[in-house]
Every structure is written in C-alpha cells, then in structure tokens.
Amino acid sequence: MWYFTWILGLLLACAFGVINALWLEHTENMDRKIDENK
C-alpha cells in the first residue's frame, strides 16, 4: 500500500503547485489594478 501514499503525496504536491500559480497570477492582477488606480 506504499504506492497509494506516494501517489496521494504526488497529487497533493501538484495541487499545491497549481494553487500557488493561480494565487501568484491573482496577486499580480491585483497589483496592476492598484497601480492603474493611482
């Protein structure tokens, strides 16, 4: 059953990477909007 844990960890790491990328894009867009309002 070690492979189940390994696959689960791999999927969790991939999900973490995707969420970080989406968060980074979102914060960059927020920064642009703030700069445009100044």
PDBQT receptor file of N, H, CA, C and O in Angstrom, charges set to zero:
ATOM      1  N   MET A   1       0.811  -1.214   0.000  1.00  0.00    +0.000 N 
ATOM      2  CA  MET A   1       0.000   0.000   0.000  1.00  0.00    +0.000 C 
ATOM      3  C   MET A   1       0.851   1.273   0.000  1.00  0.00    +0.000 C 
ATOM      4  O   MET A   1       0.302   2.374   0.017  1.00  0.00    +0.000 OA
ATOM      5  N   TRP A   2       2.164   1.143  -0.019  1.00  0.00    +0.000 N 
ATOM      6  H   TRP A   2       2.610   0.248  -0.033  1.00  0.00    +0.000 HD
ATOM      7  CA  TRP A   2       3.010   2.345  -0.007  1.00  0.00    +0.000 C 
ATOM      8  C   TRP A   2       2.771   3.203  -1.237  1.00  0.00    +0.000 C 
ATOM      9  O   TRP A   2       2.918   4.424  -1.181  1.00  0.00    +0.000 OA
ATOM     10  N   TYR A   3       2.399   2.569  -2.357  1.00  0.00    +0.000 N 
ATOM     11  H   TYR A   3       2.279   1.577  -2.402  1.00  0.00    +0.000 HD
ATOM     12  CA  TYR A   3       2.203   3.299  -3.603  1.00  0.00    +0.000 C 
ATOM     13  C   TYR A   3       1.007   4.247  -3.507  1.00  0.00    +0.000 C 
ATOM     14  O   TYR A   3       0.999   5.305  -4.135  1.00  0.00    +0.000 OA
ATOM     15  N   PHE A   4      -0.007   3.866  -2.718  1.00  0.00    +0.000 N 
ATOM     16  H   PHE A   4       0.000   3.006  -2.208  1.00  0.00    +0.000 HD
ATOM     17  CA  PHE A   4      -1.155   4.745  -2.527  1.00  0.00    +0.000 C 
ATOM     18  C   PHE A   4      -0.730   6.044  -1.856  1.00  0.00    +0.000 C 
ATOM     19  O   PHE A   4      -1.162   7.124  -2.259  1.00  0.00    +0.000 OA
ATOM     20  N   THR A   5       0.101   5.946  -0.850  1.00  0.00    +0.000 N 
ATOM     21  H   THR A   5       0.452   5.068  -0.523  1.00  0.00    +0.000 HD
ATOM     22  CA  THR A   5       0.606   7.124  -0.150  1.00  0.00    +0.000 C 
ATOM     23  C   THR A   5       1.478   7.959  -1.078  1.00  0.00    +0.000 C 
ATOM     24  O   THR A   5       1.420   9.189  -1.050  1.00  0.00    +0.000 OA
ATOM     25  N   TRP A   6       2.285   7.294  -1.898  1.00  0.00    +0.000 N 
ATOM     26  H   TRP A   6       2.332   6.295  -1.920  1.00  0.00    +0.000 HD
ATOM     27  CA  TRP A   6       3.175   8.006  -2.813  1.00  0.00    +0.000 C 
ATOM     28  C   TRP A   6       2.365   8.780  -3.847  1.00  0.00    +0.000 C 
ATOM     29  O   TRP A   6       2.659   9.944  -4.120  1.00  0.00    +0.000 OA
ATOM     30  N   ILE A   7       1.352   8.146  -4.420  1.00  0.00    +0.000 N 
ATOM     31  H   ILE A   7       1.113   7.201  -4.198  1.00  0.00    +0.000 HD
ATOM     32  CA  ILE A   7       0.503   8.810  -5.419  1.00  0.00    +0.000 C 
ATOM     33  C   ILE A   7      -0.267   9.963  -4.783  1.00  0.00    +0.000 C 
ATOM     34  O   ILE A   7      -0.395  11.034  -5.376  1.00  0.00    +0.000 OA
ATOM     35  N   LEU A   8      -0.778   9.739  -3.575  1.00  0.00    +0.000 N 
ATOM     36  H   LEU A   8      -0.674   8.869  -3.093  1.00  0.00    +0.000 HD
ATOM     37  CA  LEU A   8      -1.511  10.789  -2.872  1.00  0.00    +0.000 C 
ATOM     38  C   LEU A   8      -0.597  11.984  -2.607  1.00  0.00    +0.000 C 
ATOM     39  O   LEU A   8      -1.014  13.128  -2.785  1.00  0.00    +0.000 OA
ATOM     40  N   GLY A   9       0.630  11.736  -2.189  1.00  0.00    +0.000 N 
ATOM     41  H   GLY A   9       0.969  10.806  -2.045  1.00  0.00    +0.000 HD
ATOM     42  CA  GLY A   9       1.587  12.815  -1.962  1.00  0.00    +0.000 C 
ATOM     43  C   GLY A   9       1.942  13.545  -3.240  1.00  0.00    +0.000 C 
ATOM     44  O   GLY A   9       2.086  14.768  -3.238  1.00  0.00    +0.000 OA
ATOM     45  N   LEU A  10       2.085  12.812  -4.331  1.00  0.00    +0.000 N 
ATOM     46  H   LEU A  10       1.968  11.819  -4.333  1.00  0.00    +0.000 HD
ATOM     47  CA  LEU A  10       2.399  13.426  -5.619  1.00  0.00    +0.000 C 
ATOM     48  C   LEU A  10       1.257  14.323  -6.089  1.00  0.00    +0.000 C 
ATOM     49  O   LEU A  10       1.491  15.434  -6.565  1.00  0.00    +0.000 OA
ATOM     50  N   LEU A  11       0.029  13.840  -5.957  1.00  0.00    +0.000 N 
ATOM     51  H   LEU A  11      -0.161  12.938  -5.570  1.00  0.00    +0.000 HD
ATOM     52  CA  LEU A  11      -1.131  14.650  -6.339  1.00  0.00    +0.000 C 
ATOM     53  C   LEU A  11      -1.255  15.886  -5.455  1.00  0.00    +0.000 C 
ATOM     54  O   LEU A  11      -1.603  16.963  -5.939  1.00  0.00    +0.000 OA
ATOM     55  N   LEU A  12      -0.974  15.740  -4.176  1.00  0.00    +0.000 N 
ATOM     56  H   LEU A  12      -0.691  14.865  -3.783  1.00  0.00    +0.000 HD
ATOM     57  CA  LEU A  12      -1.030  16.881  -3.264  1.00  0.00    +0.000 C 
ATOM     58  C   LEU A  12       0.020  17.921  -3.638  1.00  0.00    +0.000 C 
ATOM     59  O   LEU A  12      -0.256  19.120  -3.609  1.00  0.00    +0.000 OA
ATOM     60  N   ALA A  13       1.217  17.472  -3.988  1.00  0.00    +0.000 N 
ATOM     61  H   ALA A  13       1.442  16.498  -4.011  1.00  0.00    +0.000 HD
ATOM     62  CA  ALA A  13       2.273  18.400  -4.401  1.00  0.00    +0.000 C 
ATOM     63  C   ALA A  13       1.902  19.114  -5.698  1.00  0.00    +0.000 C 
ATOM     64  O   ALA A  13       2.142  20.313  -5.831  1.00  0.00    +0.000 OA
ATOM     65  N   CYS A  14       1.322  18.395  -6.650  1.00  0.00    +0.000 N 
ATOM     66  H   CYS A  14       1.127  17.420  -6.542  1.00  0.00    +0.000 HD
ATOM     67  CA  CYS A  14       0.889  19.024  -7.908  1.00  0.00    +0.000 C 
ATOM     68  C   CYS A  14      -0.223  20.035  -7.653  1.00  0.00    +0.000 C 
ATOM     69  O   CYS A  14      -0.214  21.125  -8.224  1.00  0.00    +0.000 OA
ATOM     70  N   ALA A  15      -1.174  19.682  -6.806  1.00  0.00    +0.000 N 
ATOM     71  H   ALA A  15      -1.182  18.797  -6.342  1.00  0.00    +0.000 HD
ATOM     72  CA  ALA A  15      -2.267  20.602  -6.484  1.00  0.00    +0.000 C 
ATOM     73  C   ALA A  15      -1.718  21.854  -5.805  1.00  0.00    +0.000 C 
ATOM     74  O   ALA A  15      -2.182  22.962  -6.073  1.00  0.00    +0.000 OA
ATOM     75  N   PHE A  16      -0.739  21.679  -4.932  1.00  0.00    +0.000 N 
ATOM     76  H   PHE A  16      -0.362  20.779  -4.714  1.00  0.00    +0.000 HD
ATOM     77  CA  PHE A  16      -0.126  22.815  -4.247  1.00  0.00    +0.000 C 
ATOM     78  C   PHE A  16       0.552  23.739  -5.249  1.00  0.00    +0.000 C 
ATOM     79  O   PHE A  16       0.450  24.961  -5.133  1.00  0.00    +0.000 OA
ATOM     80  N   GLY A  17       1.239  23.170  -6.227  1.00  0.00    +0.000 N 
ATOM     81  H   GLY A  17       1.321  22.178  -6.322  1.00  0.00    +0.000 HD
ATOM     82  CA  GLY A  17       1.895  23.969  -7.256  1.00  0.00    +0.000 C 
ATOM     83  C   GLY A  17       0.901  24.737  -8.111  1.00  0.00    +0.000 C 
ATOM     84  O   GLY A  17       1.129  25.903  -8.434  1.00  0.00    +0.000 OA
ATOM     85  N   VAL A  18      -0.199  24.094  -8.479  1.00  0.00    +0.000 N 
ATOM     86  H   VAL A  18      -0.385  23.147  -8.216  1.00  0.00    +0.000 HD
ATOM     87  CA  VAL A  18      -1.220  24.757  -9.297  1.00  0.00    +0.000 C 
ATOM     88  C   VAL A  18      -1.869  25.888  -8.503  1.00  0.00    +0.000 C 
ATOM     89  O   VAL A  18      -2.083  26.973  -9.042  1.00  0.00    +0.000 OA
ATOM     90  N   ILE A  19      -2.181  25.649  -7.235  1.00  0.00    +0.000 N 
ATOM     91  H   ILE A  19      -2.007  24.767  -6.798  1.00  0.00    +0.000 HD
ATOM     92  CA  ILE A  19      -2.799  26.686  -6.408  1.00  0.00    +0.000 C 
ATOM     93  C   ILE A  19      -1.843  27.858  -6.229  1.00  0.00    +0.000 C 
ATOM     94  O   ILE A  19      -2.270  29.012  -6.260  1.00  0.00    +0.000 OA
ATOM     95  N   ASN A  20      -0.566  27.581  -6.046  1.00  0.00    +0.000 N 
ATOM     96  H   ASN A  20      -0.218  26.644  -6.021  1.00  0.00    +0.000 HD
ATOM     97  CA  ASN A  20       0.410  28.670  -5.935  1.00  0.00    +0.000 C 
ATOM     98  C   ASN A  20       0.490  29.486  -7.214  1.00  0.00    +0.000 C 
ATOM     99  O   ASN A  20       0.593  30.711  -7.154  1.00  0.00    +0.000 OA
ATOM    100  N   ALA A  21       0.444  28.835  -8.368  1.00  0.00    +0.000 N 
ATOM    101  H   ALA A  21       0.360  27.840  -8.417  1.00  0.00    +0.000 HD
ATOM    102  CA  ALA A  21       0.492  29.555  -9.645  1.00  0.00    +0.000 C 
ATOM    103  C   ALA A  21      -0.740  30.432  -9.807  1.00  0.00    +0.000 C 
ATOM    104  O   ALA A  21      -0.629  31.580 -10.238  1.00  0.00    +0.000 OA
ATOM    105  N   LEU A  22      -1.914  29.905  -9.466  1.00  0.00    +0.000 N 
ATOM    106  H   LEU A  22      -2.004  28.972  -9.116  1.00  0.00    +0.000 HD
ATOM    107  CA  LEU A  22      -3.140  30.696  -9.572  1.00  0.00    +0.000 C 
ATOM    108  C   LEU A  22      -3.110  31.876  -8.610  1.00  0.00    +0.000 C 
ATOM    109  O   LEU A  22      -3.535  32.977  -8.962  1.00  0.00    +0.000 OA
ATOM    110  N   TRP A  23      -2.614  31.653  -7.409  1.00  0.00    +0.000 N 
ATOM    111  H   TRP A  23      -2.269  30.759  -7.124  1.00  0.00    +0.000 HD
ATOM    112  CA  TRP A  23      -2.526  32.734  -6.418  1.00  0.00    +0.000 C 
ATOM    113  C   TRP A  23      -1.567  33.821  -6.900  1.00  0.00    +0.000 C 
ATOM    114  O   TRP A  23      -1.836  35.011  -6.735  1.00  0.00    +0.000 OA
ATOM    115  N   LEU A  24      -0.453  33.409  -7.492  1.00  0.00    +0.000 N 
ATOM    116  H   LEU A  24      -0.235  32.442  -7.626  1.00  0.00    +0.000 HD
ATOM    117  CA  LEU A  24       0.514  34.378  -7.995  1.00  0.00    +0.000 C 
ATOM    118  C   LEU A  24      -0.107  35.225  -9.111  1.00  0.00    +0.000 C 
ATOM    119  O   LEU A  24       0.057  36.445  -9.121  1.00  0.00    +0.000 OA
ATOM    120  N   GLU A  25      -0.809  34.599 -10.041  1.00  0.00    +0.000 N 
ATOM    121  H   GLU A  25      -0.942  33.608 -10.033  1.00  0.00    +0.000 HD
ATOM    122  CA  GLU A  25      -1.471  35.342 -11.112  1.00  0.00    +0.000 C 
ATOM    123  C   GLU A  25      -2.503  36.311 -10.540  1.00  0.00    +0.000 C 
ATOM    124  O   GLU A  25      -2.619  37.446 -11.003  1.00  0.00    +0.000 OA
ATOM    125  N   HIS A  26      -3.239  35.867  -9.547  1.00  0.00    +0.000 N 
ATOM    126  H   HIS A  26      -3.144  34.946  -9.171  1.00  0.00    +0.000 HD
ATOM    127  CA  HIS A  26      -4.274  36.705  -8.945  1.00  0.00    +0.000 C 
ATOM    128  C   HIS A  26      -3.649  37.924  -8.259  1.00  0.00    +0.000 C 
ATOM    129  O   HIS A  26      -4.154  39.036  -8.409  1.00  0.00    +0.000 OA
ATOM    130  N   THR A  27      -2.572  37.734  -7.520  1.00  0.00    +0.000 N 
ATOM    131  H   THR A  27      -2.162  36.830  -7.398  1.00  0.00    +0.000 HD
ATOM    132  CA  THR A  27      -1.955  38.867  -6.827  1.00  0.00    +0.000 C 
ATOM    133  C   THR A  27      -1.297  39.821  -7.819  1.00  0.00    +0.000 C 
ATOM    134  O   THR A  27      -1.291  41.031  -7.590  1.00  0.00    +0.000 OA
ATOM    135  N   GLU A  28      -0.746  39.308  -8.909  1.00  0.00    +0.000 N 
ATOM    136  H   GLU A  28      -0.751  38.325  -9.095  1.00  0.00    +0.000 HD
ATOM    137  CA  GLU A  28      -0.178  40.199  -9.924  1.00  0.00    +0.000 C 
ATOM    138  C   GLU A  28      -1.271  41.056 -10.549  1.00  0.00    +0.000 C 
ATOM    139  O   GLU A  28      -1.061  42.245 -10.791  1.00  0.00    +0.000 OA
ATOM    140  N   ASN A  29      -2.431  40.472 -10.810  1.00  0.00    +0.000 N 
ATOM    141  H   ASN A  29      -2.602  39.507 -10.613  1.00  0.00    +0.000 HD
ATOM    142  CA  ASN A  29      -3.546  41.233 -11.381  1.00  0.00    +0.000 C 
ATOM    143  C   ASN A  29      -4.041  42.282 -10.391  1.00  0.00    +0.000 C 
ATOM    144  O   ASN A  29      -4.397  43.390 -10.792  1.00  0.00    +0.000 OA
ATOM    145  N   MET A  30      -4.067  41.947  -9.108  1.00  0.00    +0.000 N 
ATOM    146  H   MET A  30      -3.778  41.047  -8.782  1.00  0.00    +0.000 HD
ATOM    147  CA  MET A  30      -4.495  42.919  -8.099  1.00  0.00    +0.000 C 
ATOM    148  C   MET A  30      -3.505  44.077  -8.034  1.00  0.00    +0.000 C 
ATOM    149  O   MET A  30      -3.910  45.233  -7.902  1.00  0.00    +0.000 OA
ATOM    150  N   ASP A  31      -2.200  43.772  -8.125  1.00  0.00    +0.000 N 
ATOM    151  H   ASP A  31      -1.871  42.834  -8.231  1.00  0.00    +0.000 HD
ATOM    152  CA  ASP A  31      -1.182  44.821  -8.092  1.00  0.00    +0.000 C 
ATOM    153  C   ASP A  31      -1.322  45.750  -9.293  1.00  0.00    +0.000 C 
ATOM    154  O   ASP A  31      -1.153  46.962  -9.163  1.00  0.00    +0.000 OA
ATOM    155  N   ARG A  32      -1.626  45.196 -10.447  1.00  0.00    +0.000 N 
ATOM    156  H   ARG A  32      -1.764  44.211 -10.553  1.00  0.00    +0.000 HD
ATOM    157  CA  ARG A  32      -1.802  46.016 -11.651  1.00  0.00    +0.000 C 
ATOM    158  C   ARG A  32      -3.004  46.954 -11.500  1.00  0.00    +0.000 C 
ATOM    159  O   ARG A  32      -2.939  48.120 -11.888  1.00  0.00    +0.000 OA
ATOM    160  N   LYS A  33      -4.097  46.441 -10.936  1.00  0.00    +0.000 N 
ATOM    161  H   LYS A  33      -4.150  45.494 -10.620  1.00  0.00    +0.000 HD
ATOM    162  CA  LYS A  33      -5.286  47.255 -10.749  1.00  0.00    +0.000 C 
ATOM    163  C   LYS A  33      -5.017  48.401  -9.776  1.00  0.00    +0.000 C 
ATOM    164  O   LYS A  33      -5.499  49.515  -9.976  1.00  0.00    +0.000 OA
ATOM    165  N   ILE A  34      -4.252  48.127  -8.729  1.00  0.00    +0.000 N 
ATOM    166  H   ILE A  34      -3.860  47.222  -8.567  1.00  0.00    +0.000 HD
ATOM    167  CA  ILE A  34      -3.919  49.160  -7.750  1.00  0.00    +0.000 C 
ATOM    168  C   ILE A  34      -3.062  50.238  -8.411  1.00  0.00    +0.000 C 
ATOM    169  O   ILE A  34      -3.276  51.428  -8.182  1.00  0.00    +0.000 OA
ATOM    170  N   ASP A  35      -2.089  49.823  -9.232  1.00  0.00    +0.000 N 
ATOM    171  H   ASP A  35      -1.914  48.856  -9.418  1.00  0.00    +0.000 HD
ATOM    172  CA  ASP A  35      -1.219  50.778  -9.920  1.00  0.00    +0.000 C 
ATOM    173  C   ASP A  35      -2.015  51.638 -10.909  1.00  0.00    +0.000 C 
ATOM    174  O   ASP A  35      -1.731  52.825 -11.065  1.00  0.00    +0.000 OA
ATOM    175  N   GLU A  36      -3.006  51.043 -11.573  1.00  0.00    +0.000 N 
ATOM    176  H   GLU A  36      -3.237  50.078 -11.446  1.00  0.00    +0.000 HD
ATOM    177  CA  GLU A  36      -3.800  51.778 -12.549  1.00  0.00    +0.000 C 
ATOM    178  C   GLU A  36      -4.682  52.827 -11.867  1.00  0.00    +0.000 C 
ATOM    179  O   GLU A  36      -4.987  53.860 -12.462  1.00  0.00    +0.000 OA
ATOM    180  N   ASN A  37      -5.087  52.567 -10.635  1.00  0.00    +0.000 N 
ATOM    181  H   ASN A  37      -4.838  51.728 -10.152  1.00  0.00    +0.000 HD
ATOM    182  CA  ASN A  37      -5.962  53.497  -9.923  1.00  0.00    +0.000 C 
ATOM    183  C   ASN A  37      -5.212  54.701  -9.380  1.00  0.00    +0.000 C 
ATOM    184  O   ASN A  37      -5.836  55.709  -9.050  1.00  0.00    +0.000 OA
ATOM    185  N   LYS A  38      -3.900  54.625  -9.280  1.00  0.00    +0.000 N 
ATOM    186  H   LYS A  38      -3.393  53.806  -9.549  1.00  0.00    +0.000 HD
ATOM    187  CA  LYS A  38      -3.118  55.745  -8.709  1.00  0.00    +0.000 C 
ATOM    188  C   LYS A  38      -3.006  56.889  -9.676  1.00  0.00    +0.000 C 
ATOM    189  O   LYS A  38      -2.386  57.905  -9.361  1.00  0.00    +0.000 OA
TER     190      LYS A  38
